[in-house]
C-alpha cells in the first residue's frame, strides 16, 4: 500500500537543463555550479515547467486525492539561495501546503523518507535505487505516460 508519494522536481516537473542553457552554465552534462550560485534565488524562481510537467502534476494531484495519498515534493538543492528560490517557486506554482514541500541537500537524503508505504518519482535512477534499498518504492521517470503506467501498476489502480 502507498500512503505517500514523493515527487522530484528537476527533470520531472521543471526544466533544469533549459534553465542552465539560459544561464549558460551547462556544457554537455556538466553544470558550472558557480554560475548557478551566482544566479541566486532568481535561477530557481524563474525555472520553467517542462512541456508536460504541469499536466503530469495535475494528474498526480487528482490521483492522490482519489486514492487518499499524501503528495509531497522531494527535491535536492544544496545552496541557501537555491533552497529559497526553489521554495518560492513551489509555493507559487504547486498549490501544496508548506509541510508538503521538502528540500534536501542531495539525492542520498531522499532516502530519509523511504518506508514501505512511500513511493518516489524521480528521473535519476541512482535516487530511485537508493530509495528502494532504503525500504521504499520508486518509479524512474522517463516520460509522463510511462510514469503514469508505472504508478498505476504499483497502486493497482
DRENTORKOL-3810 file (N, C-alpha, C; in nm, 4 decimals):
REM DRENTORKOL-3810
@n.u->0.0831; n.v->-0.1189; n.w->0.0000; ca.u->0.0000; ca.v->0.0000; ca.w->0.0000; c.u->0.0877; c.v->0.1253; c.w->0.0000
@n.u->0.0476; n.v->0.2246; n.w->-0.0765; ca.u->0.1196; ca.v->0.3513; ca.w->-0.0823; c.u->0.0343; c.v->0.4581; c.w->-0.0146
@n.u->0.0908; n.v->0.5227; n.w->0.0866; ca.u->0.0190; ca.v->0.6312; ca.w->0.1545; c.u->0.0839; c.v->0.7678; c.w->0.1302
@n.u->0.2078; n.v->0.7663; n.w->0.0755; ca.u->0.2802; ca.v->0.8913; ca.w->0.0499; c.u->0.3535; c.v->0.8808; c.w->-0.0838
@n.u->0.3404; n.v->0.9839; n.w->-0.1650; ca.u->0.4180; ca.v->0.9926; ca.w->-0.2880; c.u->0.5099; c.v->1.1130; c.w->-0.2770
@n.u->0.6363; n.v->1.0908; n.w->-0.3081; ca.u->0.7385; ca.v->1.1960; ca.w->-0.3071; c.u->0.7804; c.v->1.2214; c.w->-0.4512
@n.u->0.7652; n.v->1.3459; n.w->-0.4943; ca.u->0.7856; ca.v->1.3834; ca.w->-0.6328; c.u->0.9083; c.v->1.4725; c.w->-0.6486
@n.u->1.0013; n.v->1.4269; n.w->-0.7294; ca.u->1.1195; ca.v->1.5070; ca.w->-0.7637; c.u->1.0752; c.v->1.6234; c.w->-0.8522
@n.u->1.1564; n.v->1.7269; n.w->-0.8611; ca.u->1.1203; ca.v->1.8454; ca.w->-0.9381; c.u->1.1944; c.v->1.8510; c.w->-1.0725
@n.u->1.3270; n.v->1.8644; n.w->-1.0669; ca.u->1.4063; ca.v->1.8833; ca.w->-1.1888; c.u->1.4042; c.v->1.7571; c.w->-1.2742
@n.u->1.3693; n.v->1.7745; n.w->-1.4010; ca.u->1.3618; ca.v->1.6607; ca.w->-1.4917; c.u->1.2286; c.v->1.5879; c.w->-1.4862
@n.u->1.1422; n.v->1.6266; n.w->-1.3920; ca.u->1.0087; ca.v->1.5687; ca.w->-1.3811; c.u->0.9042; c.v->1.6786; c.w->-1.4052
@n.u->0.9136; n.v->1.7848; n.w->-1.3265; ca.u->0.8235; ca.v->1.8985; ca.w->-1.3432; c.u->0.8930; c.v->2.0185; c.w->-1.4063
@n.u->1.0165; n.v->2.0422; n.w->-1.3658; ca.u->1.0900; ca.v->2.1635; ca.w->-1.4042; c.u->1.1989; c.v->2.1349; c.w->-1.5068
@n.u->1.2214; n.v->2.2323; n.w->-1.5937; ca.u->1.3213; ca.v->2.2206; ca.w->-1.6999; c.u->1.4567; c.v->2.2759; c.w->-1.6520
@n.u->1.5231; n.v->2.1975; n.w->-1.5678; ca.u->1.6528; ca.v->2.2383; ca.w->-1.5131; c.u->1.7543; c.v->2.2595; c.w->-1.6249
@n.u->1.7583; n.v->2.1675; n.w->-1.7192; ca.u->1.8541; ca.v->2.1799; ca.w->-1.8292; c.u->1.8302; c.v->2.3085; c.w->-1.9089
@n.u->1.7041; n.v->2.3372; n.w->-1.9398; ca.u->1.6720; ca.v->2.4594; ca.w->-2.0119; c.u->1.7142; c.v->2.5840; c.w->-1.9354
@n.u->1.6965; n.v->2.5806; n.w->-1.8038; ca.u->1.7385; ca.v->2.6945; ca.w->-1.7213; c.u->1.8906; c.v->2.7096; c.w->-1.7246
@n.u->1.9604; n.v->2.5971; n.w->-1.7206; ca.u->2.1069; ca.v->2.6010; ca.w->-1.7297; c.u->2.1510; c.v->2.6591; c.w->-1.8638
@n.u->2.0802; n.v->2.6240; n.w->-1.9695; ca.u->2.1137; ca.v->2.6783; ca.w->-2.1010; c.u->2.0913; c.v->2.8296; c.w->-2.1049
@n.u->1.9813; n.v->2.8768; n.w->-2.0453; ca.u->1.9544; ca.v->3.0215; ca.w->-2.0379; c.u->2.0655; c.v->3.0942; c.w->-1.9641
@n.u->2.1123; n.v->3.0334; n.w->-1.8554; ca.u->2.2165; ca.v->3.0952; ca.w->-1.7728; c.u->2.3571; c.v->3.0619; c.w->-1.8230
@n.u->2.3642; n.v->2.9873; n.w->-1.9335; ca.u->2.4913; ca.v->2.9460; ca.w->-1.9951; c.u->2.5856; c.v->2.8819; c.w->-1.8929
@n.u->2.5306; n.v->2.7831; n.w->-1.8214; ca.u->2.6107; ca.v->2.7174; ca.w->-1.7183; c.u->2.6146; c.v->2.5657; c.w->-1.7361
@n.u->2.5913; n.v->2.5186; n.w->-1.8598; ca.u->2.5968; ca.v->2.3749; ca.w->-1.8841; c.u->2.6749; c.v->2.3479; c.w->-2.0117
@n.u->2.7585; n.v->2.2460; n.w->-2.0050; ca.u->2.8361; ca.v->2.2017; ca.w->-2.1198; c.u->2.8221; c.v->2.0503; c.w->-2.1252
@n.u->2.7430; n.v->2.0009; n.w->-2.2204; ca.u->2.7129; ca.v->1.8571; ca.w->-2.2227; c.u->2.6228; c.v->1.8253; c.w->-2.1050
@n.u->2.6746; n.v->1.7481; n.w->-2.0106; ca.u->2.6000; ca.v->1.7199; ca.w->-1.8880; c.u->2.6643; c.v->1.7854; c.w->-1.7664
@n.u->2.7729; n.v->1.8575; n.w->-1.7885; ca.u->2.8465; ca.v->1.9198; ca.w->-1.6775; c.u->2.7902; c.v->2.0593; c.w->-1.6475
@n.u->2.7456; n.v->2.0778; n.w->-1.5226; ca.u->2.6895; ca.v->2.2051; ca.w->-1.4783; c.u->2.7980; c.v->2.2851; c.w->-1.4071
@n.u->2.8105; n.v->2.4121; n.w->-1.4416; ca.u->2.9000; ca.v->2.5033; ca.w->-1.3704; c.u->2.8218; c.v->2.5609; c.w->-1.2530
@n.u->2.8400; n.v->2.5006; n.w->-1.1362; ca.u->2.7611; ca.v->2.5377; ca.w->-1.0187; c.u->2.7936; c.v->2.6782; c.w->-0.9693
@n.u->2.9105; n.v->2.7301; n.w->-1.0016; ca.u->2.9420; ca.v->2.8684; ca.w->-0.9634; c.u->2.8455; c.v->2.9651; c.w->-1.0315
@n.u->2.8158; n.v->2.9413; n.w->-1.1593; ca.u->2.7220; ca.v->3.0286; ca.w->-1.2316; c.u->2.5809; c.v->3.0130; c.w->-1.1735
@n.u->2.5420; n.v->2.8892; n.w->-1.1416; ca.u->2.4110; ca.v->2.8668; ca.w->-1.0798; c.u->2.4028; c.v->2.9454; c.w->-0.9495
@n.u->2.5055; n.v->2.9348; n.w->-0.8656; ca.u->2.5059; ca.v->3.0047; ca.w->-0.7360; c.u->2.5050; c.v->3.1562; c.w->-0.7551
@n.u->2.5774; n.v->3.2031; n.w->-0.8558; ca.u->2.5768; ca.v->3.3471; ca.w->-0.8841; c.u->2.4395; c.v->3.3952; c.w->-0.9301
@n.u->2.3595; n.v->3.3056; n.w->-0.9856; ca.u->2.2235; ca.v->3.3393; ca.w->-1.0263; c.u->2.1314; c.v->3.3629; c.w->-0.9080
@n.u->2.1761; n.v->3.3203; n.w->-0.7895; ca.u->2.0986; ca.v->3.3414; ca.w->-0.6669; c.u->1.9615; c.v->3.2772; c.w->-0.6726
@n.u->1.8675; n.v->3.3371; n.w->-0.6017; ca.u->1.7321; ca.v->3.2814; ca.w->-0.5965; c.u->1.6647; c.v->3.2880; c.w->-0.7327
@n.u->1.7040; n.v->3.3847; n.w->-0.8158; ca.u->1.6428; ca.v->3.4037; ca.w->-0.9473; c.u->1.6561; c.v->3.2794; c.w->-1.0352
@n.u->1.7701; n.v->3.2109; n.w->-1.0270; ca.u->1.7895; ca.v->3.0900; ca.w->-1.1071; c.u->1.6760; c.v->2.9918; c.w->-1.0811
@n.u->1.6420; n.v->2.9705; n.w->-0.9555; ca.u->1.5424; ca.v->2.8701; ca.w->-0.9171; c.u->1.3996; c.v->2.9224; c.w->-0.9283
@n.u->1.3788; n.v->3.0513; n.w->-0.9013; ca.u->1.2436; ca.v->3.1078; ca.w->-0.9040; c.u->1.1882; c.v->3.1218; c.w->-1.0449
@n.u->1.2759; n.v->3.1337; n.w->-1.1446; ca.u->1.2295; ca.v->3.1587; ca.w->-1.2813; c.u->1.2374; c.v->3.0351; c.w->-1.3711
@n.u->1.2674; n.v->2.9222; n.w->-1.3141; ca.u->1.2768; ca.v->2.7992; ca.w->-1.3929; c.u->1.1399; c.v->2.7672; c.w->-1.4532
@n.u->1.1395; n.v->2.7198; n.w->-1.5759; ca.u->1.0146; ca.v->2.6902; ca.w->-1.6473; c.u->0.9666; c.v->2.5478; c.w->-1.6165
@n.u->0.8362; n.v->2.5280; n.w->-1.6313; ca.u->0.7797; ca.v->2.3934; ca.w->-1.6279; c.u->0.8325; c.v->2.3166; c.w->-1.7488
@n.u->0.8505; n.v->2.1880; n.w->-1.7368; ca.u->0.8721; ca.v->2.1037; ca.w->-1.8535; c.u->0.7425; c.v->2.1041; c.w->-1.9347
@n.u->0.7518; n.v->2.0788; n.w->-2.0629; ca.u->0.6367; ca.v->2.0838; ca.w->-2.1519; c.u->0.5181; c.v->2.0052; c.w->-2.0962
@n.u->0.5399; n.v->1.8841; n.w->-2.0492; ca.u->0.4307; ca.v->1.8020; ca.w->-1.9968; c.u->0.4278; c.v->1.7972; c.w->-1.8444
@n.u->0.5141; n.v->1.8754; n.w->-1.7801; ca.u->0.5254; ca.v->1.8723; ca.w->-1.6347; c.u->0.3999; c.v->1.9156; c.w->-1.5612
@n.u->0.3399; n.v->2.0256; n.w->-1.6063; ca.u->0.2214; ca.v->2.0778; ca.w->-1.5381; c.u->0.1043; c.v->1.9799; c.w->-1.5511
@n.u->0.0862; n.v->1.9230; n.w->-1.6693; ca.u->-0.0208; ca.v->1.8253; ca.w->-1.6919; c.u->0.0005; c.v->1.7003; c.w->-1.6047
@n.u->0.1248; n.v->1.6524; n.w->-1.5989; ca.u->0.1556; ca.v->1.5361; ca.w->-1.5161; c.u->0.1271; c.v->1.5668; c.w->-1.3686
@n.u->0.1663; n.v->1.6855; n.w->-1.3233; ca.u->0.1437; ca.v->1.7238; ca.w->-1.1841; c.u->-0.0059; c.v->1.7280; c.w->-1.1526
@n.u->-0.0854; n.v->1.7886; n.w->-1.2408; ca.u->-0.2303; ca.v->1.7958; ca.w->-1.2184; c.u->-0.2909; c.v->1.6560; c.w->-1.2121
@n.u->-0.2444; n.v->1.5664; n.w->-1.3004; ca.u->-0.2928; ca.v->1.4283; ca.w->-1.2989; c.u->-0.2592; c.v->1.3622; c.w->-1.1657
@n.u->-0.1358; n.v->1.3842; n.w->-1.1174; ca.u->-0.0902; ca.v->1.3214; ca.w->-0.9935; c.u->-0.1671; c.v->1.3752; c.w->-0.8725
@n.u->-0.1938; n.v->1.5051; n.w->-0.8693; ca.u->-0.2723; ca.v->1.5641; ca.w->-0.7608; c.u->-0.4105; c.v->1.4988; c.w->-0.7562
@n.u->-0.4732; n.v->1.4877; n.w->-0.8718; ca.u->-0.6069; ca.v->1.4267; ca.w->-0.8802; c.u->-0.6034; c.v->1.2809; c.w->-0.8343
@n.u->-0.5049; n.v->1.2050; n.w->-0.8819; ca.u->-0.4907; ca.v->1.0649; ca.w->-0.8420; c.u->-0.4729; c.v->1.0523; c.w->-0.6908
@n.u->-0.3876; n.v->1.1364; n.w->-0.6336; ca.u->-0.3622; ca.v->1.1298; ca.w->-0.4892; c.u->-0.4887; c.v->1.1598; c.w->-0.4094
@n.u->-0.5696; n.v->1.2546; n.w->-0.4564; ca.u->-0.6964; ca.v->1.2846; ca.w->-0.3885; c.u->-0.7905; c.v->1.1639; c.w->-0.3973
@n.u->-0.7980; n.v->1.1024; n.w->-0.5152; ca.u->-0.8866; ca.v->0.9864; ca.w->-0.5343; c.u->-0.8437; c.v->0.8676; c.w->-0.4485
@n.u->-0.7130; n.v->0.8490; n.w->-0.4359; ca.u->-0.6596; ca.v->0.7314; ca.w->-0.3659; c.u->-0.6259; c.v->0.7602; c.w->-0.2188
@n.u->-0.6543; n.v->0.8826; n.w->-0.1734; ca.u->-0.6232; ca.v->0.9231; ca.w->-0.0354; c.u->-0.4742; c.v->0.9049; c.w->-0.0030
@n.u->-0.3898; n.v->0.9588; n.w->-0.0913; ca.u->-0.2444; ca.v->0.9513; ca.w->-0.0773; c.u->-0.1905; c.v->1.0921; c.w->-0.0535
@n.u->-0.1008; n.v->1.1069; n.w->0.0421; ca.u->-0.0351; ca.v->1.2357; ca.w->0.0659; c.u->0.0706; c.v->1.2584; c.w->-0.0408
@n.u->0.0660; n.v->1.3748; n.w->-0.1059; ca.u->0.1628; ca.v->1.4098; ca.w->-0.2091; c.u->0.2603; c.v->1.5143; c.w->-0.1556
@n.u->0.3885; n.v->1.4847; n.w->-0.1707; ca.u->0.4962; ca.v->1.5739; ca.w->-0.1285; c.u->0.5894; c.v->1.5985; c.w->-0.2466
@n.u->0.6520; n.v->1.7151; n.w->-0.2515; ca.u->0.7675; ca.v->1.7310; ca.w->-0.3391; c.u->0.8886; c.v->1.6905; c.w->-0.2563
@n.u->0.9879; n.v->1.6367; n.w->-0.3225; ca.u->1.1126; ca.v->1.5982; ca.w->-0.2563; c.u->1.2250; c.v->1.6287; c.w->-0.3532
@n.u->1.2858; n.v->1.7432; n.w->-0.3351; ca.u->1.3855; ca.v->1.7919; ca.w->-0.4285; c.u->1.5166; c.v->1.8205; c.w->-0.3559
@n.u->1.6264; n.v->1.8059; n.w->-0.4282; ca.u->1.7587; ca.v->1.8274; ca.w->-0.3692; c.u->1.8192; c.v->1.9563; c.w->-0.4235
@n.u->1.8479; n.v->2.0482; n.w->-0.3330; ca.u->1.9166; ca.v->2.1733; ca.w->-0.3649; c.u->2.0106; c.v->2.2012; c.w->-0.2485
@n.u->2.1366; n.v->2.2267; n.w->-0.2792; ca.u->2.2353; ca.v->2.2403; ca.w->-0.1724; c.u->2.2453; c.v->2.3821; c.w->-0.1154
@n.u->2.2463; n.v->2.4831; n.w->-0.2009; ca.u->2.2741; ca.v->2.6200; ca.w->-0.1545; c.u->2.1526; c.v->2.6834; c.w->-0.0874
@n.u->2.1796; n.v->2.7793; n.w->0.0005; ca.u->2.0726; ca.v->2.8522; ca.w->0.0689; c.u->1.9885; c.v->2.9306; c.w->-0.0311
@n.u->2.0531; n.v->3.0041; n.w->-0.1231; ca.u->1.9782; ca.v->3.0782; ca.w->-0.2257; c.u->1.8937; c.v->2.9833; c.w->-0.3090
@n.u->1.9489; n.v->2.8671; n.w->-0.3408; ca.u->1.8756; ca.v->2.7674; ca.w->-0.4180; c.u->1.7536; c.v->2.7173; c.w->-0.3434
@n.u->1.7680; n.v->2.6930; n.w->-0.2143; ca.u->1.6552; ca.v->2.6454; ca.w->-0.1340; c.u->1.5462; c.v->2.7515; c.w->-0.1251
@n.u->1.5857; n.v->2.8759; n.w->-0.1077; ca.u->1.4882; ca.v->2.9853; ca.w->-0.1002; c.u->1.4167; c.v->2.9997; c.w->-0.2346
@n.u->1.4934; n.v->3.0026; n.w->-0.3429; ca.u->1.4345; ca.v->3.0163; ca.w->-0.4760; c.u->1.3439; c.v->2.9011; c.w->-0.5116
@n.u->1.3878; n.v->2.7796; n.w->-0.4812; ca.u->1.3057; ca.v->2.6604; ca.w->-0.5108; c.u->1.1769; c.v->2.6633; c.w->-0.4289
@n.u->1.1859; n.v->2.6987; n.w->-0.3009; ca.u->1.0665; ca.v->2.7056; ca.w->-0.2155; c.u->0.9699; c.v->2.8111; c.w->-0.2686
@n.u->1.0211; n.v->2.9254; n.w->-0.3100; ca.u->0.9353; ca.v->3.0302; ca.w->-0.3670; c.u->0.8645; c.v->2.9796; c.w->-0.4927
@n.u->0.9381; n.v->2.9078; n.w->-0.5781; ca.u->0.8789; ca.v->2.8528; ca.w->-0.7000; c.u->0.7671; c.v->2.7541; c.w->-0.6655
@n.u->0.7933; n.v->2.6654; n.w->-0.5710; ca.u->0.6939; ca.v->2.5635; ca.w->-0.5353; c.u->0.5693; c.v->2.6284; c.w->-0.4764
@n.u->0.5872; n.v->2.7266; n.w->-0.3887; ca.u->0.4714; ca.v->2.7951; ca.w->-0.3288; c.u->0.3880; c.v->2.8645; c.w->-0.4355
@n.u->0.4537; n.v->2.9247; n.w->-0.5326; ca.u->0.3852; ca.v->2.9999; ca.w->-0.6380; c.u->0.3139; c.v->2.9069; c.w->-0.7364
@n.u->0.3728; n.v->2.7923; n.w->-0.7681; ca.u->0.3258; ca.v->2.7095; ca.w->-0.8790; c.u->0.2507; c.v->2.5818; c.w->-0.8430
@n.u->0.2648; n.v->2.5310; n.w->-0.7222; ca.u->0.2127; ca.v->2.3974; ca.w->-0.6953; c.u->0.0829; c.v->2.3922; c.w->-0.6155
@n.u->0.0584; n.v->2.4894; n.w->-0.5306; ca.u->-0.0640; ca.v->2.4872; ca.w->-0.4512; c.u->-0.0654; c.v->2.3834; c.w->-0.3399
@n.u->0.0510; n.v->2.3326; n.w->-0.3035; ca.u->0.0601; ca.v->2.2403; ca.w->-0.1896; c.u->0.0954; c.v->2.3209; c.w->-0.0645
@n.u->0.0514; n.v->2.2731; n.w->0.0524; ca.u->0.0876; ca.v->2.3457; ca.w->0.1738; c.u->0.2361; c.v->2.3253; c.w->0.2036
@n.u->0.2922; n.v->2.4158; n.w->0.2817; ca.u->0.4377; ca.v->2.4180; ca.w->0.3039; c.u->0.4899; c.v->2.2892; c.w->0.3676
@n.u->0.4064; n.v->2.2172; n.w->0.4385; ca.u->0.4507; ca.v->2.0925; ca.w->0.5013; c.u->0.4687; c.v->1.9799; c.w->0.3995
@n.u->0.4216; n.v->2.0024; n.w->0.2777; ca.u->0.4352; ca.v->1.9035; ca.w->0.1716; c.u->0.5424; c.v->1.9413; c.w->0.0700
@n.u->0.6208; n.v->2.0450; n.w->0.1012; ca.u->0.7298; ca.v->2.0903; ca.w->0.0149; c.u->0.8612; c.v->2.0622; c.w->0.0876
@n.u->0.9323; n.v->1.9602; n.w->0.0415; ca.u->1.0534; ca.v->1.9165; ca.w->0.1110; c.u->1.1756; c.v->1.9387; c.w->0.0223
@n.u->1.2771; n.v->2.0017; n.w->0.0823; ca.u->1.4040; ca.v->2.0225; ca.w->0.0129; c.u->1.5143; c.v->1.9590; c.w->0.0970
@n.u->1.5917; n.v->1.8723; n.w->0.0343; ca.u->1.7078; ca.v->1.8106; ca.w->0.0993; c.u->1.8343; c.v->1.8593; c.w->0.0291
@n.u->1.9483; n.v->1.8271; n.w->0.0866; ca.u->2.0762; ca.v->1.8733; ca.w->0.0307; c.u->2.1231; c.v->1.7935; c.w->-0.0899
@n.u->2.0889; n.v->1.6638; n.w->-0.0933; ca.u->2.1363; ca.v->1.5775; ca.w->-0.2019; c.u->2.0448; c.v->1.4561; c.w->-0.2159
@n.u->2.0664; n.v->1.3814; n.w->-0.3225; ca.u->1.9821; ca.v->1.2662; ca.w->-0.3507; c.u->1.9813; c.v->1.1616; c.w->-0.2411
@n.u->2.0944; n.v->1.1409; n.w->-0.1762; ca.u->2.1023; ca.v->1.0400; ca.w->-0.0696; c.u->2.0051; c.v->1.0728; c.w->0.0436
@n.u->1.9873; n.v->1.2014; n.w->0.0724; ca.u->1.8981; ca.v->1.2407; ca.w->0.1812; c.u->1.7509; c.v->1.2118; c.w->0.1495
@n.u->1.7195; n.v->1.1862; n.w->0.0242; ca.u->1.5829; ca.v->1.1473; ca.w->-0.0100; c.u->1.5465; c.v->1.0150; c.w->0.0565
@n.u->1.6458; n.v->0.9319; n.w->0.0849; ca.u->1.6203; ca.v->0.8013; ca.w->0.1462; c.u->1.5648; c.v->0.8141; c.w->0.2877
@n.u->1.5796; n.v->0.9299; n.w->0.3520; ca.u->1.5242; ca.v->0.9503; ca.w->0.4862; c.u->1.3721; c.v->0.9338; c.w->0.4858
@n.u->1.3102; n.v->0.9494; n.w->0.3694; ca.u->1.1647; ca.v->0.9439; ca.w->0.3572; c.u->1.1147; c.v->0.8084; c.w->0.3060
@n.u->1.2053; n.v->0.7155; n.w->0.2888; ca.u->1.1696; ca.v->0.5832; ca.w->0.2363; c.u->1.1147; c.v->0.4932; c.w->0.3458
@n.u->0.9988; n.v->0.4369; n.w->0.3206; ca.u->0.9446; ca.v->0.3294; ca.w->0.4035; c.u->0.8510; c.v->0.2467; c.w->0.3159
@n.u->0.7925; n.v->0.1443; n.w->0.3719; ca.u->0.7139; ca.v->0.0507; ca.w->0.2912; c.u->0.5893; c.v->0.1136; c.w->0.2283
@n.u->0.5463; n.v->0.2289; n.w->0.2776; ca.u->0.4268; ca.v->0.2950; ca.w->0.2238; c.u->0.4598; c.v->0.4184; c.w->0.1404
@n.u->0.5867; n.v->0.4372; n.w->0.1068; ca.u->0.6258; ca.v->0.5568; ca.w->0.0320; c.u->0.6737; c.v->0.5212; c.w->-0.1084
@n.u->0.6421; n.v->0.6136; n.w->-0.2019; ca.u->0.6788; ca.v->0.5976; ca.w->-0.3422; c.u->0.7489; c.v->0.7245; c.w->-0.3884
@n.u->0.8681; n.v->0.7098; n.w->-0.4436; ca.u->0.9438; ca.v->0.8207; ca.w->-0.5002; c.u->0.9287; c.v->0.8188; c.w->-0.6518
@n.u->0.9033; n.v->0.9359; n.w->-0.7103; ca.u->0.9033; ca.v->0.9527; ca.w->-0.8556; c.u->1.0200; c.v->1.0449; c.w->-0.8871
@n.u->1.1194; n.v->0.9928; n.w->-0.9578; ca.u->1.2441; ca.v->1.0669; ca.w->-0.9801; c.u->1.3015; c.v->1.0291; c.w->-1.1162
@n.u->1.3630; n.v->1.1257; n.w->-1.1825; ca.u->1.4224; ca.v->1.0986; ca.w->-1.3137; c.u->1.5632; c.v->1.0419; c.w->-1.3030
@n.u->1.6202; n.v->1.0404; n.w->-1.1839; ca.u->1.7582; ca.v->0.9958; ca.w->-1.1657; c.u->1.7571; c.v->0.8542; c.w->-1.1080
@n.u->1.8044; n.v->0.7581; n.w->-1.1871; ca.u->1.7984; ca.v->0.6170; ca.w->-1.1487; c.u->1.8655; c.v->0.5896; c.w->-1.0141
@n.u->1.9777; n.v->0.6546; n.w->-0.9901; ca.u->2.0501; ca.v->0.6316; ca.w->-0.8649; c.u->1.9639; c.v->0.6684; c.w->-0.7434
@n.u->1.8874; n.v->0.7785; n.w->-0.7542; ca.u->1.7982; ca.v->0.8158; ca.w->-0.6437; c.u->1.6905; c.v->0.7102; c.w->-0.6235
@n.u->1.6362; n.v->0.6598; n.w->-0.7330; ca.u->1.5349; ca.v->0.5537; ca.w->-0.7245; c.u->1.5924; c.v->0.4287; c.w->-0.6589
@n.u->1.7103; n.v->0.3889; n.w->-0.7027; ca.u->1.7746; ca.v->0.2687; ca.w->-0.6479; c.u->1.8014; c.v->0.2835; c.w->-0.4981
@n.u->1.8515; n.v->0.3991; n.w->-0.4558; ca.u->1.8799; ca.v->0.4223; ca.w->-0.3137; c.u->1.7504; c.v->0.4216; c.w->-0.2317
@n.u->1.6435; n.v->0.4788; n.w->-0.2872; ca.u->1.5151; ca.v->0.4843; ca.w->-0.2170; c.u->1.4604; c.v->0.3437; c.w->-0.1962
@n.u->1.4692; n.v->0.2613; n.w->-0.2991; ca.u->1.4241; ca.v->0.1217; ca.w->-0.2894; c.u->1.5090; c.v->0.0460; c.w->-0.1876
@n.u->1.6395; n.v->0.0655; n.w->-0.1941; ca.u->1.7309; ca.v->-0.0010; ca.w->-0.0996; c.u->1.6994; c.v->0.0382; c.w->0.0443
@n.u->1.6499; n.v->0.1603; n.w->0.0646; ca.u->1.6175; ca.v->0.2093; ca.w->0.1988; c.u->1.4774; c.v->0.1646; c.w->0.2444
@n.u->1.4063; n.v->0.0898; n.w->0.1594; ca.u->1.2785; ca.v->0.0337; ca.w->0.2016; c.u->1.1557; c.v->0.0935; c.w->0.1365
@n.u->1.1747; n.v->0.1883; n.w->0.0444; ca.u->1.0610; ca.v->0.2483; ca.w->-0.0250; c.u->1.0399; c.v->0.1864; c.w->-0.1619
@n.u->0.9493; n.v->0.2433; n.w->-0.2368; ca.u->0.9236; ca.v->0.2045; ca.w->-0.3746; c.u->0.9574; c.v->0.3244; c.w->-0.4620
@n.u->0.9861; n.v->0.3003; n.w->-0.5883; ca.u->1.0232; ca.v->0.4114; ca.w->-0.6758; c.u->0.9793; c.v->0.3862; c.w->-0.8187
@n.u->0.9509; n.v->0.4969; n.w->-0.8868; ca.u->0.9239; ca.v->0.4975; ca.w->-1.0297; c.u->1.0292; c.v->0.5858; c.w->-1.0933
@n.u->1.1048; n.v->0.5282; n.w->-1.1855; ca.u->1.2026; ca.v->0.6058; ca.w->-1.2624; c.u->1.1251; c.v->0.6816; c.w->-1.3689
@n.u->1.1309; n.v->0.8145; n.w->-1.3619; ca.u->1.0558; ca.v->0.8992; ca.w->-1.4542; c.u->1.1336; c.v->0.9168; c.w->-1.5835
@n.u->1.0756; n.v->0.8669; n.w->-1.6925; ca.u->1.1323; ca.v->0.8885; ca.w->-1.8260; c.u->1.0382; c.v->0.9745; c.w->-1.9093
@n.u->0.9113; n.v->0.9356; n.w->-1.9125; ca.u->0.8076; ca.v->1.0128; ca.w->-1.9824; c.u->0.6841; c.v->1.0149; c.w->-1.8924
@n.u->0.5987; n.v->1.1151; n.w->-1.9092; ca.u->0.4764; ca.v->1.1177; ca.w->-1.8279; c.u->0.3911; c.v->0.9923; c.w->-1.8468
@n.u->0.3792; n.v->0.9475; n.w->-1.9708; ca.u->0.2958; ca.v->0.8295; ca.w->-1.9990; c.u->0.3483; c.v->0.7054; c.w->-1.9272
@n.u->0.4770; n.v->0.6806; n.w->-1.9393; ca.u->0.5375; ca.v->0.5634; ca.w->-1.8745; c.u->0.5270; c.v->0.5754; c.w->-1.7226
@n.u->0.5497; n.v->0.6950; n.w->-1.6696; ca.u->0.5403; ca.v->0.7152; ca.w->-1.5244; c.u->0.3972; c.v->0.6870; c.w->-1.4764
@n.u->0.2981; n.v->0.7379; n.w->-1.5496; ca.u->0.1582; ca.v->0.7131; ca.w->-1.5119; c.u->0.1286; c.v->0.5628; c.w->-1.5090
@n.u->0.1728; n.v->0.4917; n.w->-1.6126; ca.u->0.1510; ca.v->0.3465; ca.w->-1.6181; c.u->0.2167; c.v->0.2770; c.w->-1.4992
@n.u->0.3416; n.v->0.3155; n.w->-1.4695; ca.u->0.4151; ca.v->0.2534; ca.w->-1.3587; c.u->0.3481; c.v->0.2835; c.w->-1.2241
@n.u->0.3043; n.v->0.4060; n.w->-1.2052; ca.u->0.2383; ca.v->0.4450; ca.w->-1.0792; c.u->0.1084; c.v->0.3674; c.w->-1.0626
@n.u->0.0272; n.v->0.3649; n.w->-1.1672; ca.u->-0.0997; ca.v->0.2919; ca.w->-1.1590; c.u->-0.0762; c.v->0.1439; c.w->-1.1340
@n.u->0.0295; n.v->0.0877; n.w->-1.1918; ca.u->0.0638; ca.v->-0.0518; ca.w->-1.1681; c.u->0.0977; c.v->-0.0786; c.w->-1.0224
@n.u->0.1758; n.v->0.0106; n.w->-0.9625; ca.u->0.2130; ca.v->-0.0055; ca.w->-0.8213; c.u->0.0908; c.v->0.0099; c.w->-0.7323
@n.u->0.0038; n.v->0.1045; n.w->-0.7650; ca.u->-0.1149; ca.v->0.1292; ca.w->-0.6826; c.u->-0.2241; c.v->0.0253; c.w->-0.7059
@n.u->-0.2111; n.v->-0.0509; n.w->-0.8154; ca.u->-0.3157; ca.v->-0.1468; ca.w->-0.8500; c.u->-0.4440; c.v->-0.0774; c.w->-0.8905
@n.u->-0.4287; n.v->0.0423; n.w->-0.9477; ca.u->-0.5481; ca.v->0.1237; ca.w->-0.9842; c.u->-0.5817; c.v->0.1081; c.w->-1.1321
END
